[in-house]
Amino acid sequence: MLYDPVQRHRAIEKLVTRHSLQGIEKKYYRFRPARWYGGIMTADCAGCGLLCKFCWVRDSVMLHPAAIGEFYTASEVANRLVTMARTHGMNQLRLSGGEPTLGRSHLLELLDLLEGTELSFILETNGIPVAYEEDYAKELSKHDFVHVRVSLKGCNEEEFAMLTGANPEGFRLQLRSLQKLWEEGASCHAAIMTSFSNRKTHQALLENLRRISQDLCESAETEELIPYHHVTRRLQKWKLNRVSGYEPSGVPPEQV
């Protein structure tokens, strides 16, 4: 049975955020340097409102967000990211792992704390909370050092439902988040998971993006599957056949 992605995001948010005297704390399970974007310091948060069948995170992280990671204040996350970036000689930061936009006030406080560090910030999101929460895109657009990467789960509603198990309307929310971000002047682009798509559906999506903005269409990133062992097992479980992808050691430099 398909699930409501908005309801599930809200339910997961209650598991991975909590109130404290210092504000909203959020769960993170890992802080690490990563090779992507030419080198970037990453904080991986716990919990996502989607259950993508191709997701790169392990089942223990995806299925048990309440049991994984530790709660951190926005200040603690900012300090760790900046300190580790300076140590590793990196000038980029990102949030990834689960869904970083869960815990809105936590994220916005984190961005306020990172203002003036002269480090760029990439927010990797499925976009759904940005679509259903009023003025979220506007708040994100206030920070000119922030770039939002909206990861589209397939190329249309049918593929979205197949890949996530969620109601197909969720795909329209993903597109709506891009439209909101674009209208607010936020730096953003779409990353399209195409490993389960064909040329026809891909081109149709690009046309949909063009209706929002020519720039969004032209800047769209093609995201292809990296079949880590646990990802391959998951695809076998769901009987999903990919049409493209790269082995972990064989990702082309332009994809890193």
Secondary structure, DSSP 8 states (H G I E B T S, - for coil): --B-HHHHHHHHHHHHEEEETTEEEEEEEEEEEESGGGSEEEEEE---S---TT-SS-HHHHS-TTTSSEEE-HHHHHHHHHHHHHHHT--EEEEEES-TTSSHHHHHHHHHHHTTS--EEEEEE-SHHHHHSTTHHHHHHT-TTEEEEEEESSSSHHHHHHHH-B-THHHHHHHHHHHHHHHTT-EEEEEEE-TT--HHHHHHHHHHHHHH-HHHHHH-EEE-----HHHHHHHHHHT---S----GGG--GGG-
